[in-house]
Amino acid sequence: MAYQTYITEALVCGSTDSHTADRSFLLFTREAGMIFAHAKSVREERSKQRYALQDCSHIRVTLIRGKSGWKIAGVESFHNFYTLAKTRETRAFLRNTIHLLRRVVHGETSYKEIFDDVISACLKSEEYSHKKLELVLFARILHALGYIASVKELEPLLKKEMPFSLIATLVPEDEEICREAIDHALVQSQL
């Protein structure tokens, strides 16, 4: 019996060792949401996938849905955001972003807008203030998931595309409104 393969972009959000050389990965995919996928013998030195499947890597992955879950059949690496980061602040931004994704995104539901926002923010993380970029990205993620309602003050930040032009001009009052909305959403959702 042949299994169907799925090819999608993904962000590696974590991994767990299993058996001698196997590893399970938490992948935030563009097409299938947050999934666990298993890779055989990926920790061996001869494995061609081991470098592409590091935490914080942006990859194109070929997945197979088997009887016991997702299996990784192939990987093409675009880049590792953590390796490209030049400052501690950028690494902290990446860590916080992945932590939030692991905290609020659950299940195999496609969140293409969130995925696109996260990838574009990670690619441009060196160009903007990390605190402002993090506030806007987190507000957009929580709004897309339904944890933050549309508020008049936040409306320009929650438009269709990531508003990079507004990040540089974000005033402290707007930052405070964003911070309060994010904190309120996380407290009320009990996540």
MARLO-818052 format. One line per field, with one value per atom (N, C-alpha, C): residue number from 1; residue in three letters; atom name; x, y, z. Coordinates in nm, 4 decimals, decimal comma. Layout:
! residues N
i (NUM/...)
aa (ALA/...)
at (CA/...)
X (X/...)
Y (Y/...)
Z (Z/...)
This chain:
! residues 191
i (1/1/1/2/2/2/3/3/3/4/4/4/5/5/5/6/6/6/7/7/7/8/8/8/9/9/9/10/10/10/11/11/11/12/12/12/13/13/13/14/14/14/15/15/15/16/16/16/17/17/17/18/18/18/19/19/19/20/20/20/21/21/21/22/22/22/23/23/23/24/24/24/25/25/25/26/26/26/27/27/27/28/28/28/29/29/29/30/30/30/31/31/31/32/32/32/33/33/33/34/34/34/35/35/35/36/36/36/37/37/37/38/38/38/39/39/39/40/40/40/41/41/41/42/42/42/43/43/43/44/44/44/45/45/45/46/46/46/47/47/47/48/48/48/49/49/49/50/50/50/51/51/51/52/52/52/53/53/53/54/54/54/55/55/55/56/56/56/57/57/57/58/58/58/59/59/59/60/60/60/61/61/61/62/62/62/63/63/63/64/64/64/65/65/65/66/66/66/67/67/67/68/68/68/69/69/69/70/70/70/71/71/71/72/72/72/73/73/73/74/74/74/75/75/75/76/76/76/77/77/77/78/78/78/79/79/79/80/80/80/81/81/81/82/82/82/83/83/83/84/84/84/85/85/85/86/86/86/87/87/87/88/88/88/89/89/89/90/90/90/91/91/91/92/92/92/93/93/93/94/94/94/95/95/95/96/96/96/97/97/97/98/98/98/99/99/99/100/100/100/101/101/101/102/102/102/103/103/103/104/104/104/105/105/105/106/106/106/107/107/107/108/108/108/109/109/109/110/110/110/111/111/111/112/112/112/113/113/113/114/114/114/115/115/115/116/116/116/117/117/117/118/118/118/119/119/119/120/120/120/121/121/121/122/122/122/123/123/123/124/124/124/125/125/125/126/126/126/127/127/127/128/128/128/129/129/129/130/130/130/131/131/131/132/132/132/133/133/133/134/134/134/135/135/135/136/136/136/137/137/137/138/138/138/139/139/139/140/140/140/141/141/141/142/142/142/143/143/143/144/144/144/145/145/145/146/146/146/147/147/147/148/148/148/149/149/149/150/150/150/151/151/151/152/152/152/153/153/153/154/154/154/155/155/155/156/156/156/157/157/157/158/158/158/159/159/159/160/160/160/161/161/161/162/162/162/163/163/163/164/164/164/165/165/165/166/166/166/167/167/167/168/168/168/169/169/169/170/170/170/171/171/171/172/172/172/173/173/173/174/174/174/175/175/175/176/176/176/177/177/177/178/178/178/179/179/179/180/180/180/181/181/181/182/182/182/183/183/183/184/184/184/185/185/185/186/186/186/187/187/187/188/188/188/189/189/189/190/190/190/191/191/191)
aa (MET/MET/MET/ALA/ALA/ALA/TYR/TYR/TYR/GLN/GLN/GLN/THR/THR/THR/TYR/TYR/TYR/ILE/ILE/ILE/THR/THR/THR/GLU/GLU/GLU/ALA/ALA/ALA/LEU/LEU/LEU/VAL/VAL/VAL/CYS/CYS/CYS/GLY/GLY/GLY/SER/SER/SER/THR/THR/THR/ASP/ASP/ASP/SER/SER/SER/HIS/HIS/HIS/THR/THR/THR/ALA/ALA/ALA/ASP/ASP/ASP/ARG/ARG/ARG/SER/SER/SER/PHE/PHE/PHE/LEU/LEU/LEU/LEU/LEU/LEU/PHE/PHE/PHE/THR/THR/THR/ARG/ARG/ARG/GLU/GLU/GLU/ALA/ALA/ALA/GLY/GLY/GLY/MET/MET/MET/ILE/ILE/ILE/PHE/PHE/PHE/ALA/ALA/ALA/HIS/HIS/HIS/ALA/ALA/ALA/LYS/LYS/LYS/SER/SER/SER/VAL/VAL/VAL/ARG/ARG/ARG/GLU/GLU/GLU/GLU/GLU/GLU/ARG/ARG/ARG/SER/SER/SER/LYS/LYS/LYS/GLN/GLN/GLN/ARG/ARG/ARG/TYR/TYR/TYR/ALA/ALA/ALA/LEU/LEU/LEU/GLN/GLN/GLN/ASP/ASP/ASP/CYS/CYS/CYS/SER/SER/SER/HIS/HIS/HIS/ILE/ILE/ILE/ARG/ARG/ARG/VAL/VAL/VAL/THR/THR/THR/LEU/LEU/LEU/ILE/ILE/ILE/ARG/ARG/ARG/GLY/GLY/GLY/LYS/LYS/LYS/SER/SER/SER/GLY/GLY/GLY/TRP/TRP/TRP/LYS/LYS/LYS/ILE/ILE/ILE/ALA/ALA/ALA/GLY/GLY/GLY/VAL/VAL/VAL/GLU/GLU/GLU/SER/SER/SER/PHE/PHE/PHE/HIS/HIS/HIS/ASN/ASN/ASN/PHE/PHE/PHE/TYR/TYR/TYR/THR/THR/THR/LEU/LEU/LEU/ALA/ALA/ALA/LYS/LYS/LYS/THR/THR/THR/ARG/ARG/ARG/GLU/GLU/GLU/THR/THR/THR/ARG/ARG/ARG/ALA/ALA/ALA/PHE/PHE/PHE/LEU/LEU/LEU/ARG/ARG/ARG/ASN/ASN/ASN/THR/THR/THR/ILE/ILE/ILE/HIS/HIS/HIS/LEU/LEU/LEU/LEU/LEU/LEU/ARG/ARG/ARG/ARG/ARG/ARG/VAL/VAL/VAL/VAL/VAL/VAL/HIS/HIS/HIS/GLY/GLY/GLY/GLU/GLU/GLU/THR/THR/THR/SER/SER/SER/TYR/TYR/TYR/LYS/LYS/LYS/GLU/GLU/GLU/ILE/ILE/ILE/PHE/PHE/PHE/ASP/ASP/ASP/ASP/ASP/ASP/VAL/VAL/VAL/ILE/ILE/ILE/SER/SER/SER/ALA/ALA/ALA/CYS/CYS/CYS/LEU/LEU/LEU/LYS/LYS/LYS/SER/SER/SER/GLU/GLU/GLU/GLU/GLU/GLU/TYR/TYR/TYR/SER/SER/SER/HIS/HIS/HIS/LYS/LYS/LYS/LYS/LYS/LYS/LEU/LEU/LEU/GLU/GLU/GLU/LEU/LEU/LEU/VAL/VAL/VAL/LEU/LEU/LEU/PHE/PHE/PHE/ALA/ALA/ALA/ARG/ARG/ARG/ILE/ILE/ILE/LEU/LEU/LEU/HIS/HIS/HIS/ALA/ALA/ALA/LEU/LEU/LEU/GLY/GLY/GLY/TYR/TYR/TYR/ILE/ILE/ILE/ALA/ALA/ALA/SER/SER/SER/VAL/VAL/VAL/LYS/LYS/LYS/GLU/GLU/GLU/LEU/LEU/LEU/GLU/GLU/GLU/PRO/PRO/PRO/LEU/LEU/LEU/LEU/LEU/LEU/LYS/LYS/LYS/LYS/LYS/LYS/GLU/GLU/GLU/MET/MET/MET/PRO/PRO/PRO/PHE/PHE/PHE/SER/SER/SER/LEU/LEU/LEU/ILE/ILE/ILE/ALA/ALA/ALA/THR/THR/THR/LEU/LEU/LEU/VAL/VAL/VAL/PRO/PRO/PRO/GLU/GLU/GLU/ASP/ASP/ASP/GLU/GLU/GLU/GLU/GLU/GLU/ILE/ILE/ILE/CYS/CYS/CYS/ARG/ARG/ARG/GLU/GLU/GLU/ALA/ALA/ALA/ILE/ILE/ILE/ASP/ASP/ASP/HIS/HIS/HIS/ALA/ALA/ALA/LEU/LEU/LEU/VAL/VAL/VAL/GLN/GLN/GLN/SER/SER/SER/GLN/GLN/GLN/LEU/LEU/LEU)
at (N/CA/C/N/CA/C/N/CA/C/N/CA/C/N/CA/C/N/CA/C/N/CA/C/N/CA/C/N/CA/C/N/CA/C/N/CA/C/N/CA/C/N/CA/C/N/CA/C/N/CA/C/N/CA/C/N/CA/C/N/CA/C/N/CA/C/N/CA/C/N/CA/C/N/CA/C/N/CA/C/N/CA/C/N/CA/C/N/CA/C/N/CA/C/N/CA/C/N/CA/C/N/CA/C/N/CA/C/N/CA/C/N/CA/C/N/CA/C/N/CA/C/N/CA/C/N/CA/C/N/CA/C/N/CA/C/N/CA/C/N/CA/C/N/CA/C/N/CA/C/N/CA/C/N/CA/C/N/CA/C/N/CA/C/N/CA/C/N/CA/C/N/CA/C/N/CA/C/N/CA/C/N/CA/C/N/CA/C/N/CA/C/N/CA/C/N/CA/C/N/CA/C/N/CA/C/N/CA/C/N/CA/C/N/CA/C/N/CA/C/N/CA/C/N/CA/C/N/CA/C/N/CA/C/N/CA/C/N/CA/C/N/CA/C/N/CA/C/N/CA/C/N/CA/C/N/CA/C/N/CA/C/N/CA/C/N/CA/C/N/CA/C/N/CA/C/N/CA/C/N/CA/C/N/CA/C/N/CA/C/N/CA/C/N/CA/C/N/CA/C/N/CA/C/N/CA/C/N/CA/C/N/CA/C/N/CA/C/N/CA/C/N/CA/C/N/CA/C/N/CA/C/N/CA/C/N/CA/C/N/CA/C/N/CA/C/N/CA/C/N/CA/C/N/CA/C/N/CA/C/N/CA/C/N/CA/C/N/CA/C/N/CA/C/N/CA/C/N/CA/C/N/CA/C/N/CA/C/N/CA/C/N/CA/C/N/CA/C/N/CA/C/N/CA/C/N/CA/C/N/CA/C/N/CA/C/N/CA/C/N/CA/C/N/CA/C/N/CA/C/N/CA/C/N/CA/C/N/CA/C/N/CA/C/N/CA/C/N/CA/C/N/CA/C/N/CA/C/N/CA/C/N/CA/C/N/CA/C/N/CA/C/N/CA/C/N/CA/C/N/CA/C/N/CA/C/N/CA/C/N/CA/C/N/CA/C/N/CA/C/N/CA/C/N/CA/C/N/CA/C/N/CA/C/N/CA/C/N/CA/C/N/CA/C/N/CA/C/N/CA/C/N/CA/C/N/CA/C/N/CA/C/N/CA/C/N/CA/C/N/CA/C/N/CA/C/N/CA/C/N/CA/C/N/CA/C/N/CA/C/N/CA/C/N/CA/C/N/CA/C/N/CA/C/N/CA/C/N/CA/C/N/CA/C/N/CA/C/N/CA/C/N/CA/C/N/CA/C/N/CA/C/N/CA/C/N/CA/C/N/CA/C/N/CA/C/N/CA/C/N/CA/C/N/CA/C/N/CA/C/N/CA/C/N/CA/C/N/CA/C/N/CA/C/N/CA/C/N/CA/C/N/CA/C/N/CA/C)
X (0,0839/0,0000/0,0885/0,0684/0,1467/0,0814/0,1655/0,1171/0,1328/0,0425/0,0505/0,1541/0,2309/0,3310/0,2803/0,3236/0,2869/0,4164/0,4254/0,5429/0,4980/0,5625/0,5242/0,6445/0,6339/0,7350/0,7064/0,8131/0,7953/0,9032/0,8728/0,9679/0,9861/1,1095/1,1371/1,1290/1,0303/1,0055/1,0576/1,1126/1,1662/1,1890/1,2617/1,2888/1,3101/1,2870/1,3048/1,3736/1,4771/1,5462/1,4628/1,4710/1,4050/1,4895/1,4894/1,5715/1,7178/1,7927/1,9351/1,9687/1,9085/1,9453/1,8257/1,7062/1,5859/1,5571/1,4724/1,4339/1,2939/1,2134/1,0814/1,0902/1,0230/1,0307/0,8927/0,8884/0,7677/0,7839/0,6996/0,7097/0,5864/0,6081/0,4987/0,4990/0,4040/0,4004/0,2995/0,3216/0,2309/0,0985/0,1003/-0,0193/-0,0924/-0,0210/-0,0831/-0,0819/-0,0367/-0,0350/0,0802/0,0586/0,1619/0,1518/0,2584/0,2562/0,3835/0,3725/0,4884/0,5221/0,6487/0,6920/0,8161/0,8271/0,9360/1,0343/1,1631/1,2669/1,3566/1,3757/1,4588/1,6061/1,6895/1,8363/1,8894/1,8193/1,8599/1,9767/2,0038/2,1137/2,2454/2,2441/2,3688/2,4518/2,5838/2,6717/2,6506/2,6100/2,5917/2,4581/2,3733/2,2418/2,2552/2,1864/2,1884/2,0880/1,9954/1,8911/1,9269/2,0299/2,0575/2,0816/2,1465/2,1767/2,0571/1,9745/1,8559/1,7505/1,7494/1,6446/1,6872/1,7628/1,7993/1,6899/1,6807/1,5801/1,5958/1,4842/1,4772/1,5147/1,5069/1,5367/1,4095/1,4211/1,3134/1,3426/1,2508/1,2771/1,1585/1,1854/1,0790/1,0891/0,9805/0,9828/0,8826/0,9218/0,8318/0,7841/0,6537/0,5944/0,5083/0,5045/0,4185/0,3316/0,2016/0,1088/0,0961/0,1554/0,1514/0,0485/0,0478/-0,0479/-0,0232/0,1025/0,1357/0,1733/0,1374/0,1645/0,2460/0,2985/0,3759/0,5190/0,5732/0,7130/0,7786/0,9032/0,9775/1,0487/1,0198/1,0798/1,1954/1,1907/1,2969/1,2929/1,4084/1,4180/1,5082/1,4660/1,5488/1,5567/1,6769/1,6954/1,7002/1,6245/1,6359/1,7434/1,7241/1,8215/1,7822/1,8772/1,8521/1,8563/1,7417/1,7333/1,8268/1,8431/1,9276/2,0743/2,1164/2,2535/2,2762/2,1747/2,1872/2,1824/2,1301/2,1156/2,2529/2,2646/2,3929/2,4016/2,2867/2,2872/2,2079/2,2329/2,1568/2,0094/1,9798/1,8407/1,7639/1,8299/1,7657/1,7402/1,8372/1,8187/1,7069/1,6978/1,5889/1,4540/1,4475/1,3242/1,2835/1,3784/1,3497/1,3021/1,3698/1,3308/1,1890/1,1579/1,0252/0,9166/0,9475/0,8503/0,8183/0,9206/0,8975/0,8257/0,8610/0,7929/0,6436/0,6099/0,4687/0,3972/0,4600/0,3977/0,3696/0,4655/0,4462/0,3343/0,3167/0,2181/0,0756/0,0573/-0,0788/-0,1270/-0,0371/-0,0793/-0,0842/-0,2026/-0,2200/-0,2977/-0,2664/-0,3450/-0,3061/-0,3619/-0,3309/-0,4277/-0,4269/-0,5075/-0,4125/-0,4378/-0,3509/-0,3673/-0,2565/-0,2538/-0,1536/-0,1880/-0,0950/-0,0530/-0,1482/-0,1149/-0,0150/-0,0366/0,0557/0,1929/0,1965/0,3243/0,3989/0,3295/0,3934/0,4435/0,3640/0,4063/0,5324/0,5344/0,6488/0,7746/0,7656/0,8832/0,9327/0,8422/0,8861/0,9442/0,8870/0,9416/1,0797/1,0970/1,2282/1,3330/1,2934/1,3876/1,4296/1,3386/1,3677/1,3970/1,4263/1,4443/1,5651/1,6628/1,7811/1,7544/1,6489/1,6242/1,5405/1,4686/1,3732/1,4028/1,3435/1,3529/1,2892/1,3636/1,3160/1,1919/1,1878/1,0718/0,9461/0,9598/0,8432/0,7985/0,8939/0,8613/0,7936/0,8438/0,7842/0,6416/0,6187/0,4837/0,3852/0,4246/0,3353/0,3108/0,4165/0,4014/0,3141/0,3367/0,2572/0,1101/0,0862/-0,0521/-0,1192/-0,0465/-0,1021/-0,1303/-0,0402/-0,0607/-0,1838/-0,1913/-0,3039/-0,4358/-0,4313/-0,5529/-0,5994/-0,5062/-0,5415/-0,6001/-0,5578/-0,6094/-0,7386/-0,7789/-0,9037/-0,8898/-0,7690/-0,7482/-0,7552/-0,7348/-0,7434/-0,8508/-0,9451/-1,0519/-0,9989/-1,0687/-1,0313/-1,0602/-0,9577/-0,9682/-0,9259/-0,9921/-0,9657/-0,8183/-0,7580/-0,6183/-0,5222/-0,5578/-0,4692/-0,4977/-0,6046/-0,6486/-0,5405/-0,4610/-0,3574/-0,2523/-0,2279/-0,1277/-0,1790/-0,3108/-0,3702/-0,4224/-0,3767/-0,4212/-0,3737/-0,4057/-0,3780/-0,2297/-0,1413/0,0008/0,0736/0,1895/0,2708/0,3087/0,2711/0,2927/0,4323/0,5336/0,6707/0,6914/0,6219/0,6394/0,5904/0,4944/0,4416/0,5245/0,6056/0,6821/0,7795/0,8470/0,9453/0,8793/0,7532/0,6859/0,5925/0,6007/0,5141/0,5476/0,4480/0,4685/0,4485/0,5031/0,4921/0,3482/0,2534/0,1135/0,0601/0,0930/0,0509/0,1202/0,2470/0,3192/0,2503/0,2084/0,1416/0,0072/-0,0677/-0,1959/-0,1720/-0,0695/-0,0335/0,0029/0,0880/0,1349/0,0175/-0,0726/-0,1890/-0,2804/-0,3015/-0,3863/-0,3255/-0,1940/-0,1254/-0,1335/-0,1011/-0,1049/-0,2463/-0,3448/-0,4838/-0,5238/-0,4855/-0,5197/-0,4559/-0,3316/-0,2632/-0,3188/-0,3563/-0,4144/-0,5531/-0,6359/-0,7730/-0,7798/-0,6859/-0,6879/-0,6281/-0,5631/-0,5000/-0,3970/-0,3259/-0,2207/-0,0856)
Y (-0,1178/0,0000/0,1244/0,2132/0,3360/0,4458/0,5218/0,6331/0,7623/0,8558/0,9849/1,0714/1,1457/1,2363/1,3799/1,4605/1,6018/1,6825/1,7854/1,8715/2,0100/2,0615/2,1911/2,2583/2,3892/2,4627/2,4428/2,4482/2,4301/2,5058/2,5310/2,5885/2,4853/2,4450/2,3455/2,4144/2,3720/2,4366/2,3566/2,2408/2,1609/2,0185/1,9440/1,8049/1,7243/1,5936/1,5013/1,3761/1,3331/1,2106/1,0890/0,9872/0,8607/0,7476/0,6376/0,5214/0,5620/0,4876/0,5127/0,6315/0,6396/0,7446/0,8190/0,7926/0,8564/0,9857/1,0671/1,1920/1,2310/1,2844/1,3374/1,4891/1,5521/1,6964/1,7586/1,8753/1,9568/2,0583/2,0454/2,1305/2,2189/2,3486/2,4394/2,4519/2,3849/2,3798/2,4793/2,5180/2,6132/2,5478/2,4227/2,3546/2,2712/2,2234/2,1301/2,1770/2,2977/2,3474/2,2898/2,2713/2,2215/2,0693/2,0011/1,8551/1,7981/1,6745/1,5970/1,5048/1,5005/1,4117/1,3376/1,2136/1,1269/1,1060/1,1088/1,0840/0,9712/0,8728/0,7570/0,7887/0,7443/0,7505/0,8900/0,9920/1,1285/1,1768/1,1102/1,1514/1,0845/0,9953/0,9311/1,0284/1,0103/1,1013/1,0948/0,9822/0,9672/1,0252/1,0697/1,1225/1,2545/1,2647/1,3869/1,4896/1,4457/1,5351/1,6032/1,5586/1,6043/1,7546/1,8148/1,9577/2,0441/1,9937/2,0702/2,0720/1,9713/1,9575/2,0093/2,1158/2,1764/2,2733/2,2963/2,3891/2,5259/2,5895/2,7235/2,7264/2,6112/2,6046/2,6227/2,6962/2,7119/2,6116/2,5165/2,4051/2,3793/2,3056/2,2439/2,0954/2,0390/1,9012/1,8162/1,6920/1,5940/1,5027/1,4991/1,4232/1,3094/1,2019/1,0884/1,0628/1,0522/1,0232/0,8714/0,8140/0,6700/0,6312/0,5052/0,4552/0,5163/0,5387/0,5881/0,7359/0,8098/0,9532/0,9956/1,1164/1,1733/1,1239/1,0987/1,0599/1,1553/1,1892/1,2784/1,1940/1,2220/1,1461/1,2219/1,3533/1,4324/1,5751/1,6415/1,7782/1,8602/1,9832/2,0807/2,2038/2,2422/2,3545/2,4864/2,5864/2,7223/2,7964/2,8025/2,8650/2,8374/2,8585/2,8473/2,9893/3,0357/3,1732/3,1974/3,0987/3,1159/3,1335/3,0594/3,0717/3,2058/3,2558/3,3848/3,5040/3,4842/3,5941/3,6479/3,7791/3,8422/3,8940/3,9113/3,9693/3,8817/3,9061/3,8350/3,8701/3,9952/4,0392/3,9649/3,9418/3,8673/3,7230/3,6630/3,5251/3,5183/3,6193/3,6235/3,6378/3,7206/3,7356/3,6014/3,5289/3,3980/3,2986/3,2964/3,2062/3,2363/3,3630/3,4022/3,3696/3,3883/3,3585/3,2101/3,1271/2,9817/2,9374/2,9974/2,9637/2,9970/3,1135/3,1507/3,0546/3,0201/2,9261/2,7926/2,7427/2,6151/2,6252/2,7437/2,7653/2,7779/2,8450/2,8772/2,8040/2,7514/2,6830/2,5332/2,4766/2,3338/2,2692/2,1452/2,0684/2,0914/2,0099/2,0108/2,0998/2,2268/2,3268/2,4227/2,4483/2,5350/2,6811/2,7446/2,8875/2,9544/2,9672/3,0199/3,1634/3,2475/3,3871/3,3971/3,3169/3,3177/3,2705/3,1624/3,1092/3,2148/3,2795/3,3816/3,4992/3,5411/3,6504/3,6124/3,4913/3,4471/3,4411/3,3819/3,3702/3,5077/3,5961/3,7295/3,8098/3,7958/3,8668/3,8126/3,6814/3,6231/3,6655/3,6747/3,7181/3,8633/3,9491/4,0910/4,1319/4,0344/4,0643/4,1525/4,1546/4,2395/4,3854/4,4100/4,5448/4,6328/4,5743/4,6500/4,6329/4,7179/4,7055/4,5726/4,4920/4,3578/4,3625/4,4567/4,4659/4,5048/4,6021/4,6452/4,5357/4,4718/4,3637/4,2485/4,2160/4,1082/4,1430/4,2653/4,3068/4,2956/4,3465/4,3435/4,2000/4,1198/3,9805/3,9014/3,9160/3,8419/3,8838/4,0150/4,0627/4,0044/3,9985/3,9421/3,7924/3,7192/3,5753/3,5513/3,6207/3,6005/3,6477/3,7522/3,7980/3,6943/3,6384/3,5375/3,4122/3,3813/3,2634/3,2933/3,4199/3,4569/3,4943/3,5133/3,5495/3,7001/3,7795/3,9251/3,9731/4,0483/4,1030/4,2246/4,2605/4,3796/4,5040/4,5794/4,7041/4,8171/4,9299/5,0413/5,0820/5,0853/5,1274/5,0296/4,9004/4,7986/4,7676/4,8231/4,7898/4,8040/4,9119/4,9227/4,8117/4,7607/4,6558/4,5168/4,5015/4,3704/4,3532/4,4369/4,4278/4,2982/4,2804/4,1570/4,1186/4,2109/4,1813/4,2407/4,1839/4,2318/4,3778/4,4704/4,6146/4,6602/4,6205/4,6561/4,8072/4,8796/5,0251/5,0924/5,0320/5,0920/5,0580/4,9543/4,9121/5,0202/5,0819/5,1859/5,3083/5,3343/5,4542/5,4273/5,3088/5,2719/5,3588/5,4265/5,5151/5,4361/5,4851/5,4118/5,3802/5,4682/5,4428/5,3195/5,3086/5,1919/5,0651/5,0786/4,9634/4,9134/5,0067/4,9695/4,9016/4,9513/4,8893/4,7465/4,7289/4,5947/4,5024/4,5508/4,4695/4,4276/4,5214/4,4899/4,3885/4,4022/4,3077/4,1684/4,1597/4,0294/3,9652/4,0417/3,9888/3,9431/4,0247/3,9894/3,8598/3,8473/3,7284/3,6031/3,6127/3,4952/3,4554/3,5558/3,5276/3,4668/3,5270/3,4789/3,3418/3,3121/3,1820/3,0718/3,1098/3,0159/2,9286/2,9857/2,9121/2,9426)
Z (0,0000/0,0000/0,0000/-0,0934/-0,1036/-0,0204/0,0458/0,1261/0,0469/0,0705/0,0032/0,0729/-0,0062/0,0503/0,0421/0,1374/0,1441/0,1508/0,0692/0,0694/0,1138/0,2180/0,2725/0,3365/0,3560/0,4320/0,5800/0,6596/0,8037/0,8799/1,0067/1,1010/1,2113/1,2364/1,3397/1,4755/1,5569/1,6859/1,8048/1,7813/1,8903/1,8461/1,9286/1,8956/2,0227/2,0106/2,1214/2,0688/2,1382/2,0985/2,1334/2,0480/2,0766/2,0191/2,0901/2,0530/2,0393/1,9629/1,9525/1,8645/1,7460/1,6514/1,5939/1,6445/1,5919/1,6684/1,6085/1,6738/1,6268/1,7193/1,6855/1,6856/1,5892/1,5708/1,5831/1,6446/1,6468/1,5351/1,4328/1,3150/1,3039/1,2853/1,2529/1,1021/1,0373/0,8917/0,8368/0,7138/0,6483/0,6123/0,5727/0,5230/0,6282/0,7310/0,8251/0,9698/0,9967/1,1337/1,2145/1,3430/1,4335/1,4400/1,3991/1,3979/1,4600/1,5082/1,5489/1,4332/1,3937/1,2865/1,3329/1,2923/1,3359/1,2207/1,2515/1,1512/1,2004/1,1170/1,1498/1,1264/1,2162/1,2044/1,1740/1,2144/1,1823/1,2690/1,3805/1,4681/1,4326/1,3359/1,2933/1,2103/1,2121/1,1392/0,9888/0,9386/0,7941/0,7453/0,8356/0,7987/0,7223/0,6102/0,5302/0,5823/0,6678/0,7178/0,8492/0,9152/1,0521/1,0622/0,9637/0,9725/0,9349/0,8477/0,8075/0,9172/1,0031/1,1044/1,2418/1,2445/1,3717/1,4149/1,5456/1,5976/1,5313/1,5039/1,4462/1,2975/1,2303/1,0876/1,0054/0,8971/0,8000/0,6885/0,6670/0,5766/0,4844/0,3786/0,2982/0,3298/0,3768/0,4254/0,3486/0,3224/0,2624/0,3746/0,3955/0,5051/0,4515/0,5266/0,4953/0,6170/0,5939/0,7036/0,7138/0,8174/0,8379/0,9422/0,9773/1,0765/1,2140/1,2446/1,3785/1,3792/1,2763/1,2748/1,1546/1,1627/1,0523/1,0538/0,9352/0,9203/0,8203/0,8476/0,7597/0,6542/0,5271/0,4178/0,3526/0,3558/0,2955/0,3459/0,3407/0,3923/0,3018/0,2758/0,2062/0,2952/0,3306/0,4222/0,3464/0,3970/0,3452/0,4250/0,5566/0,6453/0,7899/0,8786/1,0214/1,0773/1,1269/1,1764/1,2937/1,3785/1,4967/1,4555/1,3553/1,3066/1,2387/1,1680/1,0998/1,1947/1,3156/1,4117/1,4516/1,4513/1,4818/1,6248/1,6904/1,8247/1,9220/2,0485/2,1531/2,1478/2,1150/2,1095/1,9996/1,8875/1,7791/1,8219/1,8883/1,9369/2,0403/2,1252/2,2237/2,1541/2,0504/1,9721/1,9112/1,8531/1,7926/1,8972/2,0115/2,1201/2,1679/2,1896/2,2377/2,1359/2,0083/1,9026/1,8988/1,9026/1,9004/2,0275/2,1393/2,2646/2,2557/2,2004/2,1853/2,0903/1,9787/1,8848/1,9527/2,0284/2,0981/2,2011/2,2549/2,3599/2,3071/2,1924/2,1491/2,0246/1,9423/1,8200/1,8475/1,8335/1,8605/1,7476/1,7215/1,6259/1,4818/1,3990/1,2568/1,1797/1,2142/1,1448/1,0748/0,9481/0,8701/0,9123/0,9426/0,9756/0,8821/0,7560/0,6560/0,6853/0,7310/0,7591/0,8738/0,9777/1,0916/1,0470/0,9707/0,9231/0,8415/0,7492/0,6658/0,7491/0,8489/0,9375/1,0153/1,0693/1,1498/1,0641/0,9462/0,8599/0,8165/0,7752/0,7319/0,8482/0,9681/1,0847/1,1218/1,1132/1,1440/1,0417/0,9166/0,8127/0,8307/0,8814/0,8952/1,0393/1,1244/1,2667/1,2957/1,2074/1,2284/1,1913/1,1150/1,0622/1,1536/1,2486/1,3305/1,4787/1,5575/1,7021/1,7434/1,8154/1,8504/1,9388/2,0304/2,1201/2,0436/1,9546/1,8761/1,7794/1,7138/1,6201/1,6924/1,8102/1,8902/1,9317/1,9763/2,0161/1,9000/1,7844/1,6683/1,6230/1,6148/1,5711/1,6678/1,7978/1,8968/1,8917/1,8753/1,8660/1,7415/1,6306/1,5072/1,5214/1,5862/1,6058/1,6921/1,8041/1,8959/1,8347/1,7538/1,6853/1,5825/1,5060/1,4048/1,4687/1,5900/1,6609/1,7369/1,7406/1,8058/1,9523/2,0010/2,1414/2,1650/2,0587/2,0696/1,9730/2,0257/1,9410/1,8644/1,7595/1,6829/1,7661/1,7918/1,8681/1,7745/1,7840/1,6940/1,6959/1,8146/1,8267/1,7605/1,7591/1,7025/1,5563/1,5033/1,3681/1,2607/1,2594/1,1554/1,1636/1,2838/1,3012/1,2644/1,2573/1,2340/1,0918/1,0008/0,8616/0,7977/0,6711/0,5983/0,6000/0,5673/0,5614/0,6810/0,7122/0,8237/0,7994/0,8900/0,8688/0,9108/0,8347/0,8710/0,8721/0,7862/0,7804/0,9093/0,9790/1,1015/1,2248/1,2163/1,3341/1,3779/1,2823/1,3155/1,3776/1,3423/1,3910/1,5091/1,5665/1,6786/1,8006/1,8543/1,9693/2,0988/2,2111/2,3380/2,3801/2,3468/2,3837/2,3110/2,1816/2,1040/2,1524/2,1911/2,2463/2,3724/2,4569/2,5816/2,5545/2,4573/2,4206/2,3708/2,2882/2,2381/2,3530/2,4413/2,5546/2,6434/2,6711/2,7542/2,6865/2,5570/2,4829/2,4828/2,4644/2,4639/2,6019/2,7057/2,8424/2,8792/2,8453/2,8752/2,8030/2,6761/2,5973/2,6571/2,6989/2,7539/2,8908/2,9720/3,1028/3,0879/3,0042/2,9881/2,9207/2,8322/2,7637/2,8504/2,9600/3,0532/2,9849/2,8898/2,8199/2,8808)
